[in-house]
Amino acid sequence: MGNMKRLRDLEQIKQLQCLLGRSAELDEAIDNLTLARNMTRSCADMTIEHLKLGFGANHLVPTRG
């Protein structure tokens, strides 16, 4: 009976290691998406400022978003 418990414990350890690996992958993906979102916002902000400087704020047309 002791060997069966050890096998179940080992299987649970393997499952936890798999879940932790997936969690790390998800954390990395979230970090990458957050970075991409921030870079996109930064580029959009710079574009808006460039348009304001080049054309004046009166020429900006609201966009759907």
mmCIF file of the N, C-alpha and C atoms, coordinates in Angstrom:
data_MODEL
# 
_entry.id   MODEL 
# 
loop_
_atom_site.group_PDB 
_atom_site.id 
_atom_site.type_symbol 
_atom_site.label_atom_id 
_atom_site.label_alt_id 
_atom_site.label_comp_id 
_atom_site.label_asym_id 
_atom_site.label_entity_id 
_atom_site.label_seq_id 
_atom_site.pdbx_PDB_ins_code 
_atom_site.Cartn_x 
_atom_site.Cartn_y 
_atom_site.Cartn_z 
_atom_site.occupancy 
_atom_site.B_iso_or_equiv 
_atom_site.pdbx_formal_charge 
_atom_site.auth_seq_id 
_atom_site.auth_comp_id 
_atom_site.auth_asym_id 
_atom_site.auth_atom_id 
_atom_site.pdbx_PDB_model_num 
ATOM 1   N N  . MET A 1 1  ? 0.825   -1.195 0.000   1.00 0.00 ? 1  MET A N  1 
ATOM 2   C CA . MET A 1 1  ? 0.000   0.000  0.000   1.00 0.00 ? 1  MET A CA 1 
ATOM 3   C C  . MET A 1 1  ? 0.865   1.255  0.000   1.00 0.00 ? 1  MET A C  1 
ATOM 4   N N  . GLY A 1 2  ? 2.030   1.188  0.653   1.00 0.00 ? 2  GLY A N  1 
ATOM 5   C CA . GLY A 1 2  ? 2.922   2.337  0.701   1.00 0.00 ? 2  GLY A CA 1 
ATOM 6   C C  . GLY A 1 2  ? 3.432   2.733  -0.673  1.00 0.00 ? 2  GLY A C  1 
ATOM 7   N N  . ASN A 1 3  ? 3.682   1.726  -1.524  1.00 0.00 ? 3  ASN A N  1 
ATOM 8   C CA . ASN A 1 3  ? 4.165   2.014  -2.877  1.00 0.00 ? 3  ASN A CA 1 
ATOM 9   C C  . ASN A 1 3  ? 3.102   2.713  -3.715  1.00 0.00 ? 3  ASN A C  1 
ATOM 10  N N  . MET A 1 4  ? 1.845   2.332  -3.540  1.00 0.00 ? 4  MET A N  1 
ATOM 11  C CA . MET A 1 4  ? 0.755   2.974  -4.283  1.00 0.00 ? 4  MET A CA 1 
ATOM 12  C C  . MET A 1 4  ? 0.643   4.447  -3.903  1.00 0.00 ? 4  MET A C  1 
ATOM 13  N N  . LYS A 1 5  ? 0.785   4.735  -2.622  1.00 0.00 ? 5  LYS A N  1 
ATOM 14  C CA . LYS A 1 5  ? 0.719   6.130  -2.163  1.00 0.00 ? 5  LYS A CA 1 
ATOM 15  C C  . LYS A 1 5  ? 1.871   6.926  -2.756  1.00 0.00 ? 5  LYS A C  1 
ATOM 16  N N  . ARG A 1 6  ? 3.052   6.325  -2.786  1.00 0.00 ? 6  ARG A N  1 
ATOM 17  C CA . ARG A 1 6  ? 4.214   7.015  -3.365  1.00 0.00 ? 6  ARG A CA 1 
ATOM 18  C C  . ARG A 1 6  ? 3.991   7.289  -4.847  1.00 0.00 ? 6  ARG A C  1 
ATOM 19  N N  . LEU A 1 7  ? 3.400   6.315  -5.555  1.00 0.00 ? 7  LEU A N  1 
ATOM 20  C CA . LEU A 1 7  ? 3.121   6.522  -6.976  1.00 0.00 ? 7  LEU A CA 1 
ATOM 21  C C  . LEU A 1 7  ? 2.112   7.649  -7.172  1.00 0.00 ? 7  LEU A C  1 
ATOM 22  N N  . ARG A 1 8  ? 1.072   7.686  -6.343  1.00 0.00 ? 8  ARG A N  1 
ATOM 23  C CA . ARG A 1 8  ? 0.091   8.776  -6.431  1.00 0.00 ? 8  ARG A CA 1 
ATOM 24  C C  . ARG A 1 8  ? 0.753   10.112 -6.113  1.00 0.00 ? 8  ARG A C  1 
ATOM 25  N N  . ASP A 1 9  ? 1.604   10.125 -5.096  1.00 0.00 ? 9  ASP A N  1 
ATOM 26  C CA . ASP A 1 9  ? 2.307   11.358 -4.741  1.00 0.00 ? 9  ASP A CA 1 
ATOM 27  C C  . ASP A 1 9  ? 3.194   11.823 -5.892  1.00 0.00 ? 9  ASP A C  1 
ATOM 28  N N  . LEU A 1 10 ? 3.906   10.880 -6.516  1.00 0.00 ? 10 LEU A N  1 
ATOM 29  C CA . LEU A 1 10 ? 4.771   11.239 -7.646  1.00 0.00 ? 10 LEU A CA 1 
ATOM 30  C C  . LEU A 1 10 ? 3.947   11.771 -8.815  1.00 0.00 ? 10 LEU A C  1 
ATOM 31  N N  . GLU A 1 11 ? 2.799   11.155 -9.065  1.00 0.00 ? 11 GLU A N  1 
ATOM 32  C CA . GLU A 1 11 ? 1.926   11.627 -10.142 1.00 0.00 ? 11 GLU A CA 1 
ATOM 33  C C  . GLU A 1 11 ? 1.421   13.036 -9.844  1.00 0.00 ? 11 GLU A C  1 
ATOM 34  N N  . GLN A 1 12 ? 1.062   13.289 -8.598  1.00 0.00 ? 12 GLN A N  1 
ATOM 35  C CA . GLN A 1 12 ? 0.612   14.630 -8.219  1.00 0.00 ? 12 GLN A CA 1 
ATOM 36  C C  . GLN A 1 12 ? 1.740   15.642 -8.359  1.00 0.00 ? 12 GLN A C  1 
ATOM 37  N N  . ILE A 1 13 ? 2.949   15.245 -8.015  1.00 0.00 ? 13 ILE A N  1 
ATOM 38  C CA . ILE A 1 13 ? 4.103   16.139 -8.167  1.00 0.00 ? 13 ILE A CA 1 
ATOM 39  C C  . ILE A 1 13 ? 4.313   16.468 -9.644  1.00 0.00 ? 13 ILE A C  1 
ATOM 40  N N  . LYS A 1 14 ? 4.213   15.451 -10.511 1.00 0.00 ? 14 LYS A N  1 
ATOM 41  C CA . LYS A 1 14 ? 4.362   15.684 -11.952 1.00 0.00 ? 14 LYS A CA 1 
ATOM 42  C C  . LYS A 1 14 ? 3.286   16.636 -12.463 1.00 0.00 ? 14 LYS A C  1 
ATOM 43  N N  . GLN A 1 15 ? 2.052   16.439 -11.999 1.00 0.00 ? 15 GLN A N  1 
ATOM 44  C CA . GLN A 1 15 ? 0.962   17.315 -12.420 1.00 0.00 ? 15 GLN A CA 1 
ATOM 45  C C  . GLN A 1 15 ? 1.204   18.748 -11.956 1.00 0.00 ? 15 GLN A C  1 
ATOM 46  N N  . LEU A 1 16 ? 1.674   18.909 -10.726 1.00 0.00 ? 16 LEU A N  1 
ATOM 47  C CA . LEU A 1 16 ? 1.960   20.254 -10.216 1.00 0.00 ? 16 LEU A CA 1 
ATOM 48  C C  . LEU A 1 16 ? 3.087   20.912 -11.001 1.00 0.00 ? 16 LEU A C  1 
ATOM 49  N N  . GLN A 1 17 ? 4.126   20.143 -11.328 1.00 0.00 ? 17 GLN A N  1 
ATOM 50  C CA . GLN A 1 17 ? 5.226   20.693 -12.116 1.00 0.00 ? 17 GLN A CA 1 
ATOM 51  C C  . GLN A 1 17 ? 4.729   21.147 -13.486 1.00 0.00 ? 17 GLN A C  1 
ATOM 52  N N  . CYS A 1 18 ? 3.837   20.358 -14.078 1.00 0.00 ? 18 CYS A N  1 
ATOM 53  C CA . CYS A 1 18 ? 3.263   20.726 -15.378 1.00 0.00 ? 18 CYS A CA 1 
ATOM 54  C C  . CYS A 1 18 ? 2.459   22.016 -15.252 1.00 0.00 ? 18 CYS A C  1 
ATOM 55  N N  . LEU A 1 19 ? 1.635   22.107 -14.210 1.00 0.00 ? 19 LEU A N  1 
ATOM 56  C CA . LEU A 1 19 ? 0.842   23.316 -14.003 1.00 0.00 ? 19 LEU A CA 1 
ATOM 57  C C  . LEU A 1 19 ? 1.725   24.528 -13.752 1.00 0.00 ? 19 LEU A C  1 
ATOM 58  N N  . LEU A 1 20 ? 2.784   24.351 -12.981 1.00 0.00 ? 20 LEU A N  1 
ATOM 59  C CA . LEU A 1 20 ? 3.694   25.468 -12.714 1.00 0.00 ? 20 LEU A CA 1 
ATOM 60  C C  . LEU A 1 20 ? 4.381   25.920 -13.991 1.00 0.00 ? 20 LEU A C  1 
ATOM 61  N N  . GLY A 1 21 ? 4.754   24.981 -14.844 1.00 0.00 ? 21 GLY A N  1 
ATOM 62  C CA . GLY A 1 21 ? 5.365   25.329 -16.125 1.00 0.00 ? 21 GLY A CA 1 
ATOM 63  C C  . GLY A 1 21 ? 4.410   26.125 -16.989 1.00 0.00 ? 21 GLY A C  1 
ATOM 64  N N  . ARG A 1 22 ? 3.162   25.684 -17.019 1.00 0.00 ? 22 ARG A N  1 
ATOM 65  C CA . ARG A 1 22 ? 2.156   26.412 -17.797 1.00 0.00 ? 22 ARG A CA 1 
ATOM 66  C C  . ARG A 1 22 ? 1.918   27.789 -17.205 1.00 0.00 ? 22 ARG A C  1 
ATOM 67  N N  . SER A 1 23 ? 1.929   27.870 -15.889 1.00 0.00 ? 23 SER A N  1 
ATOM 68  C CA . SER A 1 23 ? 1.739   29.159 -15.225 1.00 0.00 ? 23 SER A CA 1 
ATOM 69  C C  . SER A 1 23 ? 2.862   30.122 -15.602 1.00 0.00 ? 23 SER A C  1 
ATOM 70  N N  . ALA A 1 24 ? 4.088   29.622 -15.632 1.00 0.00 ? 24 ALA A N  1 
ATOM 71  C CA . ALA A 1 24 ? 5.225   30.466 -16.011 1.00 0.00 ? 24 ALA A CA 1 
ATOM 72  C C  . ALA A 1 24 ? 5.086   30.930 -17.459 1.00 0.00 ? 24 ALA A C  1 
ATOM 73  N N  . GLU A 1 25 ? 4.624   30.034 -18.339 1.00 0.00 ? 25 GLU A N  1 
ATOM 74  C CA . GLU A 1 25 ? 4.420   30.411 -19.736 1.00 0.00 ? 25 GLU A CA 1 
ATOM 75  C C  . GLU A 1 25 ? 3.334   31.475 -19.855 1.00 0.00 ? 25 GLU A C  1 
ATOM 76  N N  . LEU A 1 26 ? 2.264   31.320 -19.084 1.00 0.00 ? 26 LEU A N  1 
ATOM 77  C CA . LEU A 1 26 ? 1.192   32.315 -19.107 1.00 0.00 ? 26 LEU A CA 1 
ATOM 78  C C  . LEU A 1 26 ? 1.681   33.657 -18.578 1.00 0.00 ? 26 LEU A C  1 
ATOM 79  N N  . ASP A 1 27 ? 2.468   33.630 -17.505 1.00 0.00 ? 27 ASP A N  1 
ATOM 80  C CA . ASP A 1 27 ? 3.018   34.873 -16.960 1.00 0.00 ? 27 ASP A CA 1 
ATOM 81  C C  . ASP A 1 27 ? 3.873   35.583 -18.002 1.00 0.00 ? 27 ASP A C  1 
ATOM 82  N N  . GLU A 1 28 ? 4.691   34.813 -18.727 1.00 0.00 ? 28 GLU A N  1 
ATOM 83  C CA . GLU A 1 28 ? 5.543   35.410 -19.756 1.00 0.00 ? 28 GLU A CA 1 
ATOM 84  C C  . GLU A 1 28 ? 4.696   35.991 -20.889 1.00 0.00 ? 28 GLU A C  1 
ATOM 85  N N  . ALA A 1 29 ? 3.660   35.262 -21.284 1.00 0.00 ? 29 ALA A N  1 
ATOM 86  C CA . ALA A 1 29 ? 2.780   35.756 -22.346 1.00 0.00 ? 29 ALA A CA 1 
ATOM 87  C C  . ALA A 1 29 ? 2.079   37.041 -21.916 1.00 0.00 ? 29 ALA A C  1 
ATOM 88  N N  . ILE A 1 30 ? 1.620   37.084 -20.670 1.00 0.00 ? 30 ILE A N  1 
ATOM 89  C CA . ILE A 1 30 ? 0.964   38.292 -20.157 1.00 0.00 ? 30 ILE A CA 1 
ATOM 90  C C  . ILE A 1 30 ? 1.941   39.457 -20.147 1.00 0.00 ? 30 ILE A C  1 
ATOM 91  N N  . ASP A 1 31 ? 3.176   39.207 -19.707 1.00 0.00 ? 31 ASP A N  1 
ATOM 92  C CA . ASP A 1 31 ? 4.190   40.263 -19.703 1.00 0.00 ? 31 ASP A CA 1 
ATOM 93  C C  . ASP A 1 31 ? 4.441   40.780 -21.117 1.00 0.00 ? 31 ASP A C  1 
ATOM 94  N N  . ASN A 1 32 ? 4.534   39.861 -22.085 1.00 0.00 ? 32 ASN A N  1 
ATOM 95  C CA . ASN A 1 32 ? 4.778   40.264 -23.470 1.00 0.00 ? 32 ASN A CA 1 
ATOM 96  C C  . ASN A 1 32 ? 3.612   41.069 -24.032 1.00 0.00 ? 32 ASN A C  1 
ATOM 97  N N  . LEU A 1 33 ? 2.393   40.644 -23.725 1.00 0.00 ? 33 LEU A N  1 
ATOM 98  C CA . LEU A 1 33 ? 1.221   41.386 -24.201 1.00 0.00 ? 33 LEU A CA 1 
ATOM 99  C C  . LEU A 1 33 ? 1.128   42.757 -23.548 1.00 0.00 ? 33 LEU A C  1 
ATOM 100 N N  . THR A 1 34 ? 1.472   42.828 -22.276 1.00 0.00 ? 34 THR A N  1 
ATOM 101 C CA . THR A 1 34 ? 1.455   44.113 -21.574 1.00 0.00 ? 34 THR A CA 1 
ATOM 102 C C  . THR A 1 34 ? 2.475   45.062 -22.189 1.00 0.00 ? 34 THR A C  1 
ATOM 103 N N  . LEU A 1 35 ? 3.656   44.549 -22.476 1.00 0.00 ? 35 LEU A N  1 
ATOM 104 C CA . LEU A 1 35 ? 4.692   45.361 -23.115 1.00 0.00 ? 35 LEU A CA 1 
ATOM 105 C C  . LEU A 1 35 ? 4.228   45.841 -24.486 1.00 0.00 ? 35 LEU A C  1 
ATOM 106 N N  . ALA A 1 36 ? 3.640   44.942 -25.268 1.00 0.00 ? 36 ALA A N  1 
ATOM 107 C CA . ALA A 1 36 ? 3.150   45.324 -26.596 1.00 0.00 ? 36 ALA A CA 1 
ATOM 108 C C  . ALA A 1 36 ? 2.057   46.385 -26.487 1.00 0.00 ? 36 ALA A C  1 
ATOM 109 N N  . ARG A 1 37 ? 1.158   46.227 -25.526 1.00 0.00 ? 37 ARG A N  1 
ATOM 110 C CA . ARG A 1 37 ? 0.084   47.211 -25.336 1.00 0.00 ? 37 ARG A CA 1 
ATOM 111 C C  . ARG A 1 37 ? 0.676   48.569 -24.977 1.00 0.00 ? 37 ARG A C  1 
ATOM 112 N N  . ASN A 1 38 ? 1.636   48.574 -24.066 1.00 0.00 ? 38 ASN A N  1 
ATOM 113 C CA . ASN A 1 38 ? 2.245   49.842 -23.655 1.00 0.00 ? 38 ASN A CA 1 
ATOM 114 C C  . ASN A 1 38 ? 2.992   50.503 -24.805 1.00 0.00 ? 38 ASN A C  1 
ATOM 115 N N  . MET A 1 39 ? 3.678   49.693 -25.616 1.00 0.00 ? 39 MET A N  1 
ATOM 116 C CA . MET A 1 39 ? 4.393   50.254 -26.761 1.00 0.00 ? 39 MET A CA 1 
ATOM 117 C C  . MET A 1 39 ? 3.407   50.817 -27.777 1.00 0.00 ? 39 MET A C  1 
ATOM 118 N N  . THR A 1 40 ? 2.286   50.126 -27.977 1.00 0.00 ? 40 THR A N  1 
ATOM 119 C CA . THR A 1 40 ? 1.266   50.598 -28.913 1.00 0.00 ? 40 THR A CA 1 
ATOM 120 C C  . THR A 1 40 ? 0.683   51.918 -28.439 1.00 0.00 ? 40 THR A C  1 
ATOM 121 N N  . ARG A 1 41 ? 0.390   51.993 -27.148 1.00 0.00 ? 41 ARG A N  1 
ATOM 122 C CA . ARG A 1 41 ? -0.139  53.242 -26.593 1.00 0.00 ? 41 ARG A CA 1 
ATOM 123 C C  . ARG A 1 41 ? 0.861   54.375 -26.756 1.00 0.00 ? 41 ARG A C  1 
ATOM 124 N N  . SER A 1 42 ? 2.128   54.079 -26.498 1.00 0.00 ? 42 SER A N  1 
ATOM 125 C CA . SER A 1 42 ? 3.163   55.093 -26.620 1.00 0.00 ? 42 SER A CA 1 
ATOM 126 C C  . SER A 1 42 ? 3.259   55.589 -28.062 1.00 0.00 ? 42 SER A C  1 
ATOM 127 N N  . CYS A 1 43 ? 3.220   54.659 -29.014 1.00 0.00 ? 43 CYS A N  1 
ATOM 128 C CA . CYS A 1 43 ? 3.267   55.050 -30.427 1.00 0.00 ? 43 CYS A CA 1 
ATOM 129 C C  . CYS A 1 43 ? 2.042   55.873 -30.802 1.00 0.00 ? 43 CYS A C  1 
ATOM 130 N N  . ALA A 1 44 ? 0.882   55.470 -30.304 1.00 0.00 ? 44 ALA A N  1 
ATOM 131 C CA . ALA A 1 44 ? -0.342  56.219 -30.596 1.00 0.00 ? 44 ALA A CA 1 
ATOM 132 C C  . ALA A 1 44 ? -0.259  57.622 -30.014 1.00 0.00 ? 44 ALA A C  1 
ATOM 133 N N  . ASP A 1 45 ? 0.242   57.736 -28.794 1.00 0.00 ? 45 ASP A N  1 
ATOM 134 C CA . ASP A 1 45 ? 0.386   59.054 -28.171 1.00 0.00 ? 45 ASP A CA 1 
ATOM 135 C C  . ASP A 1 45 ? 1.332   59.936 -28.977 1.00 0.00 ? 45 ASP A C  1 
ATOM 136 N N  . MET A 1 46 ? 2.445   59.361 -29.435 1.00 0.00 ? 46 MET A N  1 
ATOM 137 C CA . MET A 1 46 ? 3.397   60.141 -30.227 1.00 0.00 ? 46 MET A CA 1 
ATOM 138 C C  . MET A 1 46 ? 2.779   60.560 -31.555 1.00 0.00 ? 46 MET A C  1 
ATOM 139 N N  . THR A 1 47 ? 1.999   59.669 -32.162 1.00 0.00 ? 47 THR A N  1 
ATOM 140 C CA . THR A 1 47 ? 1.345   59.995 -33.429 1.00 0.00 ? 47 THR A CA 1 
ATOM 141 C C  . THR A 1 47 ? 0.352   61.129 -33.243 1.00 0.00 ? 47 THR A C  1 
ATOM 142 N N  . ILE A 1 48 ? -0.420  61.063 -32.180 1.00 0.00 ? 48 ILE A N  1 
ATOM 143 C CA . ILE A 1 48 ? -1.387  62.130 -31.897 1.00 0.00 ? 48 ILE A CA 1 
ATOM 144 C C  . ILE A 1 48 ? -0.665  63.457 -31.696 1.00 0.00 ? 48 ILE A C  1 
ATOM 145 N N  . GLU A 1 49 ? 0.405   63.447 -30.924 1.00 0.00 ? 49 GLU A N  1 
ATOM 146 C CA . GLU A 1 49 ? 1.165   64.682 -30.700 1.00 0.00 ? 49 GLU A CA 1 
ATOM 147 C C  . GLU A 1 49 ? 1.743   65.199 -32.009 1.00 0.00 ? 49 GLU A C  1 
ATOM 148 N N  . HIS A 1 50 ? 2.255   64.295 -32.843 1.00 0.00 ? 50 HIS A N  1 
ATOM 149 C CA . HIS A 1 50 ? 2.804   64.693 -34.137 1.00 0.00 ? 50 HIS A CA 1 
ATOM 150 C C  . HIS A 1 50 ? 1.718   65.333 -35.004 1.00 0.00 ? 50 HIS A C  1 
ATOM 151 N N  . LEU A 1 51 ? 0.540   64.725 -35.007 1.00 0.00 ? 51 LEU A N  1 
ATOM 152 C CA . LEU A 1 51 ? -0.562  65.285 -35.793 1.00 0.00 ? 51 LEU A CA 1 
ATOM 153 C C  . LEU A 1 51 ? -0.976  66.653 -35.266 1.00 0.00 ? 51 LEU A C  1 
ATOM 154 N N  . LYS A 1 52 ? -1.009  66.795 -33.961 1.00 0.00 ? 52 LYS A N  1 
ATOM 155 C CA . LYS A 1 52 ? -1.379  68.087 -33.373 1.00 0.00 ? 52 LYS A CA 1 
ATOM 156 C C  . LYS A 1 52 ? -0.365  69.160 -33.755 1.00 0.00 ? 52 LYS A C  1 
ATOM 157 N N  . LEU A 1 53 ? 0.910   68.787 -33.718 1.00 0.00 ? 53 LEU A N  1 
ATOM 158 C CA . LEU A 1 53 ? 1.951   69.750 -34.068 1.00 0.00 ? 53 LEU A CA 1 
ATOM 159 C C  . LEU A 1 53 ? 1.910   70.090 -35.555 1.00 0.00 ? 53 LEU A C  1 
ATOM 160 N N  . GLY A 1 54 ? 1.650   69.078 -36.386 1.00 0.00 ? 54 GLY A N  1 
ATOM 161 C CA . GLY A 1 54 ? 1.694   69.279 -37.828 1.00 0.00 ? 54 GLY A CA 1 
ATOM 162 C C  . GLY A 1 54 ? 0.450   69.914 -38.399 1.00 0.00 ? 54 GLY A C  1 
ATOM 163 N N  . PHE A 1 55 ? -0.691  69.570 -37.870 1.00 0.00 ? 55 PHE A N  1 
ATOM 164 C CA . PHE A 1 55 ? -1.937  70.028 -38.473 1.00 0.00 ? 55 PHE A CA 1 
ATOM 165 C C  . PHE A 1 55 ? -2.781  70.889 -37.551 1.00 0.00 ? 55 PHE A C  1 
ATOM 166 N N  . GLY A 1 56 ? -2.441  70.920 -36.297 1.00 0.00 ? 56 GLY A N  1 
ATOM 167 C CA . GLY A 1 56 ? -3.280  71.628 -35.336 1.00 0.00 ? 56 GLY A CA 1 
ATOM 168 C C  . GLY A 1 56 ? -4.394  70.722 -34.845 1.00 0.00 ? 56 GLY A C  1 
ATOM 169 N N  . ALA A 1 57 ? -4.828  70.939 -33.648 1.00 0.00 ? 57 ALA A N  1 
ATOM 170 C CA . ALA A 1 57 ? -5.826  70.070 -33.030 1.00 0.00 ? 57 ALA A CA 1 
ATOM 171 C C  . ALA A 1 57 ? -7.167  70.128 -33.745 1.00 0.00 ? 57 ALA A C  1 
ATOM 172 N N  . ASN A 1 58 ? -7.454  71.215 -34.453 1.00 0.00 ? 58 ASN A N  1 
ATOM 173 C CA . ASN A 1 58 ? -8.755  71.355 -35.110 1.00 0.00 ? 58 ASN A CA 1 
ATOM 174 C C  . ASN A 1 58 ? -8.938  70.380 -36.268 1.00 0.00 ? 58 ASN A C  1 
ATOM 175 N N  . HIS A 1 59 ? -7.842  69.854 -36.799 1.00 0.00 ? 59 HIS A N  1 
ATOM 176 C CA . HIS A 1 59 ? -7.942  68.963 -37.946 1.00 0.00 ? 59 HIS A CA 1 
ATOM 177 C C  . HIS A 1 59 ? -8.097  67.498 -37.553 1.00 0.00 ? 59 HIS A C  1 
ATOM 178 N N  . LEU A 1 60 ? -8.012  67.198 -36.268 1.00 0.00 ? 60 LEU A N  1 
ATOM 179 C CA . LEU A 1 60 ? -8.141  65.806 -35.840 1.00 0.00 ? 60 LEU A CA 1 
ATOM 180 C C  . LEU A 1 60 ? -9.599  65.375 -35.912 1.00 0.00 ? 60 LEU A C  1 
ATOM 181 N N  . VAL A 1 61 ? -9.809  64.205 -36.460 1.00 0.00 ? 61 VAL A N  1 
ATOM 182 C CA . VAL A 1 61 ? -11.164 63.665 -36.586 1.00 0.00 ? 61 VAL A CA 1 
ATOM 183 C C  . VAL A 1 61 ? -11.305 62.524 -35.587 1.00 0.00 ? 61 VAL A C  1 
ATOM 184 N N  . PRO A 1 62 ? -12.358 62.540 -34.773 1.00 0.00 ? 62 PRO A N  1 
ATOM 185 C CA . PRO A 1 62 ? -12.534 61.435 -33.819 1.00 0.00 ? 62 PRO A CA 1 
ATOM 186 C C  . PRO A 1 62 ? -12.665 60.101 -34.549 1.00 0.00 ? 62 PRO A C  1 
ATOM 187 N N  . THR A 1 63 ? -12.083 59.069 -33.985 1.00 0.00 ? 63 THR A N  1 
ATOM 188 C CA . THR A 1 63 ? -12.163 57.740 -34.584 1.00 0.00 ? 63 THR A CA 1 
ATOM 189 C C  . THR A 1 63 ? -12.975 56.834 -33.686 1.00 0.00 ? 63 THR A C  1 
ATOM 190 N N  . ARG A 1 64 ? -13.480 55.798 -34.283 1.00 0.00 ? 64 ARG A N  1 
ATOM 191 C CA . ARG A 1 64 ? -14.204 54.804 -33.490 1.00 0.00 ? 64 ARG A CA 1 
ATOM 192 C C  . ARG A 1 64 ? -13.193 53.950 -32.760 1.00 0.00 ? 64 ARG A C  1 
ATOM 193 N N  . GLY A 1 65 ? -13.507 53.550 -31.536 1.00 0.00 ? 65 GLY A N  1 
ATOM 194 C CA . GLY A 1 65 ? -12.533 52.738 -30.838 1.00 0.00 ? 65 GLY A CA 1 
ATOM 195 C C  . GLY A 1 65 ? -13.139 51.960 -29.804 1.00 0.00 ? 65 GLY A C  1 
# 
